[in-house]
Amino acid sequence: MAASGGPASDRVGGDPGSTLERFRAVAEAQGVSPDWIEALAPVAAEVLGALRQAAEETAAGARVLPEPDRVLAAFKRPLAGVRALVVGQDPYPTPGHAIGLSFATAPEVRPLPRSLANIYRELSDDLGILPAPHGDLSAWADEGVLLLNRVLTVRAGAAGSHRGIGWEIVTERAIDALAMRGGPLVAVLWGNDARALARRLPGVPVIESAHPSPLSAARGFFGSRPFSRVNAELEAQGAEPIDWRVERGPSDRLFD
């Protein structure tokens, strides 16, 4: 749902042509892949409207996360190369943490957020990959994993504060574009908010479980083996498995 105050196209100028041109300029400045720019063009007004609200809050003295040049970071790798979708909720509300990829943090963040620590624990149990010392999941993105939050910005210290300003429309469009593109593709939906998106992914294998949050990880996330299951589904589609290592050093496995 767009924020109050009229349609998003009204909030950003009303001229569909100029709206699309401005969206392209913003997306290109953030390094968004050309195929994602085309896929998201129908929601250009919503992107600009949400960015405008974030900018207005910043001008009023609030801190909005992630940094402006990271808001669209999930779309830097080509849509054509996405093999797995992992859906999060909204960015970490702690300054310095969010980098525009769901569940990921800036490399220097210590300690790791507890949800990410639980993801690493399950990765170790599932594939024997030792937890990385940092939370930057860019290596997964490079492997074709779309780490997509439902909401792409948040006010610092206020989790969920940017729900309903238009981002849900944008990310639903992104998910629809993946579904229309076809396979190879596997979706990983952790928690009830993410699981509600399964209906947008007809024909796509979906791996669902509880959220890795400490509040729910013991109720179905631990032991769900999502990483090996993603790879099995990809191989069944004739695709290469994902290398889930966050770091590619020679001794980051518990066993061969």
C-alpha positions in Angstrom: 0.0 0.0 0.0 1.3 3.4 -0.9 1.7 6.1 1.9 -1.1 8.5 2.5 -1.3 11.7 0.5 -2.4 10.5 -2.9 -1.1 8.1 -5.5 2.6 7.6 -5.7 2.7 9.2 -9.2 1.1 12.4 -7.7 3.7 12.5 -4.9 6.6 12.4 -7.4 5.3 14.7 -10.0 2.4 13.1 -11.8 3.9 12.8 -15.3 4.4 9.1 -16.0 7.1 9.8 -18.5 9.2 12.0 -16.2 8.6 9.5 -13.4 10.0 6.6 -15.4 13.0 8.7 -16.5 13.7 9.7 -12.9 13.4 6.1 -11.7 15.8 5.0 -14.4 18.3 7.7 -13.3 18.0 6.7 -9.7 18.3 3.0 -10.4 21.3 3.5 -12.7 23.0 5.6 -10.1 22.6 2.8 -7.6 24.0 0.2 -10.0 20.7 -1.6 -10.6 21.0 -4.2 -13.3 19.3 -3.2 -16.6 17.0 -6.2 -16.6 15.8 -5.3 -13.1 15.2 -1.7 -14.2 12.9 -3.0 -17.0 11.2 -5.4 -14.6 10.6 -2.7 -12.0 9.5 0.1 -14.4 5.8 -0.6 -13.8 6.3 0.4 -10.1 8.6 3.3 -10.8 6.2 5.7 -9.0 6.2 3.5 -5.9 10.0 3.4 -5.8 10.3 7.1 -6.1 7.5 7.7 -3.6 9.1 5.5 -1.0 12.5 7.1 -1.6 11.0 10.5 -1.3 9.4 9.7 2.1 12.8 8.4 3.3 14.5 11.6 2.1 11.9 13.8 3.8 12.4 11.9 7.1 16.1 12.3 6.8 15.7 16.0 6.1 13.6 16.3 9.2 16.4 14.8 11.4 15.7 11.1 11.3 18.2 8.5 10.2 17.0 6.1 7.5 18.7 2.8 6.8 20.4 1.5 4.8 22.5 4.3 3.4 20.8 5.9 0.3 23.2 4.3 -2.2 22.4 0.8 -0.8 18.6 0.9 -0.8 18.3 -1.0 -4.1 21.4 -3.1 -3.6 19.4 -6.4 -4.0 18.9 -5.6 -7.6 22.5 -5.0 -8.6 23.0 -8.6 -9.9 21.0 -9.5 -13.0 17.5 -10.8 -12.7 18.4 -13.4 -15.4 21.0 -14.9 -13.0 18.8 -15.3 -10.0 18.5 -19.0 -8.9 17.3 -18.7 -5.4 15.1 -16.1 -3.6 15.5 -15.6 0.2 12.9 -13.2 1.6 13.4 -11.0 4.7 11.2 -8.5 6.4 12.9 -5.1 6.6 16.5 -3.8 7.1 18.2 -4.1 10.4 17.3 -0.9 12.3 20.7 -0.6 14.0 22.9 2.1 12.3 25.8 0.6 10.4 24.2 -2.9 10.0 22.0 -2.9 6.9 23.6 -3.2 3.4 20.5 -3.6 1.3 20.6 -7.5 1.3 18.2 -9.4 3.5 19.8 -10.8 6.6 23.3 -9.5 5.6 25.3 -6.9 7.5 28.3 -4.7 6.9 31.5 -6.8 7.2 32.7 -5.0 10.3 29.5 -5.6 12.4 30.1 -7.5 15.7 28.4 -9.3 17.2 26.3 -10.7 14.4 22.5 -10.3 14.6 21.0 -13.3 16.2 18.9 -14.3 13.2 22.1 -14.3 11.0 24.0 -16.3 13.7 21.2 -18.9 13.6 21.3 -19.0 9.8 25.0 -19.7 10.0 24.4 -22.4 12.6 21.9 -24.1 10.3 24.3 -23.8 7.3 27.0 -25.6 9.4 24.6 -28.3 10.4 23.3 -28.7 6.9 26.4 -28.5 4.7 29.3 -28.5 7.2 30.2 -24.9 6.2 31.8 -23.1 9.2 30.2 -19.7 10.1 31.9 -16.8 8.5 33.4 -14.2 10.9 31.3 -11.5 9.3 27.8 -11.0 8.0 28.4 -9.8 4.5 26.4 -12.2 2.3 27.5 -10.6 -1.0 29.1 -14.0 -2.0 25.6 -15.5 -1.9 24.3 -12.7 -4.1 27.2 -13.3 -6.5 26.0 -17.0 -6.7 22.5 -15.9 -7.9 20.8 -15.7 -4.5 18.3 -12.7 -4.4 18.4 -11.5 -0.8 15.2 -9.5 -0.8 13.6 -7.7 2.1 9.9 -7.0 1.8 10.5 -3.4 2.8 13.7 -1.7 1.6 14.1 1.0 4.2 13.6 1.6 7.9 13.9 4.4 10.4 16.8 3.8 12.7 15.7 2.2 16.0 12.2 1.6 14.7 11.7 -1.8 13.2 8.8 -1.9 10.7 8.6 1.9 10.5 8.5 1.9 6.7 5.9 -0.7 6.1 3.1 0.6 4.0 5.0 3.4 2.2 5.1 1.5 -1.1 7.9 -0.9 -0.8 5.7 -4.0 -0.6 4.3 -3.1 -4.0 7.8 -2.9 -5.4 9.0 -6.2 -3.9 5.9 -8.0 -5.0 6.6 -6.8 -8.5 10.1 -8.1 -8.2 8.8 -11.5 -7.1 6.2 -11.6 -9.9 9.0 -10.8 -12.4 11.0 -13.8 -11.2 7.9 -16.1 -11.3 7.2 -14.9 -14.9 10.8 -15.4 -15.9 10.6 -19.1 -15.0 13.3 -21.5 -13.7 15.7 -22.5 -12.6 14.5 -20.9 -9.4 13.8 -22.0 -5.8 12.2 -19.7 -3.2 13.1 -19.8 0.5 10.4 -18.3 2.7 11.2 -18.0 6.4 8.4 -16.9 8.8 4.7 -16.1 8.2 5.3 -12.8 6.4 7.5 -14.5 3.8 5.3 -17.6 3.5 2.4 -15.4 2.5 4.2 -14.8 -0.8 4.1 -18.4 -1.9 0.9 -17.7 -3.8 2.9 -15.3 -6.0 5.3 -18.1 -7.1 3.1 -20.7 -8.9 5.2 -23.5 -10.2 8.3 -22.5 -8.2 9.6 -24.9 -5.6 9.2 -23.3 -2.2 11.1 -24.2 0.9 9.2 -22.9 4.0 10.0 -22.9 7.7 9.9 -20.8 10.8 11.9 -17.6 10.8 15.6 -17.8 12.0 14.8 -15.3 14.8 15.7 -16.5 18.3 12.0 -16.3 19.0 11.1 -19.0 16.5 14.2 -20.8 15.3 13.7 -23.7 17.6 10.1 -24.2 16.2 11.1 -25.4 12.8 14.0 -23.4 11.4 16.7 -25.5 13.0 16.9 -28.8 11.2 15.0 -27.6 8.1 18.2 -28.0 5.9 17.2 -25.2 3.5 20.6 -25.0 1.8 20.9 -28.6 0.7 17.2 -28.6 -0.3 17.7 -25.6 -2.5 20.6 -27.3 -4.2 18.6 -30.5 -4.7 15.8 -28.5 -6.3 18.2 -26.7 -8.6 19.8 -29.9 -9.7 16.4 -31.4 -10.4 15.8 -28.4 -12.7 19.1 -29.1 -14.5 20.9 -26.2 -12.9 24.2 -25.9 -11.0 24.0 -25.9 -7.2 24.8 -22.8 -5.2 28.1 -22.5 -3.4 26.8 -21.4 0.0 30.2 -20.5 1.4 30.3 -16.9 2.5 34.1 -17.0 2.5 36.1 -19.0 -0.1 39.2 -19.9 1.9 40.7 -23.4 1.9 39.7 -24.4 5.4 36.1 -23.1 5.9 34.5 -26.6 6.1 34.1 -28.9 9.0 34.6 -31.9 6.7 35.2 -32.6 3.0 
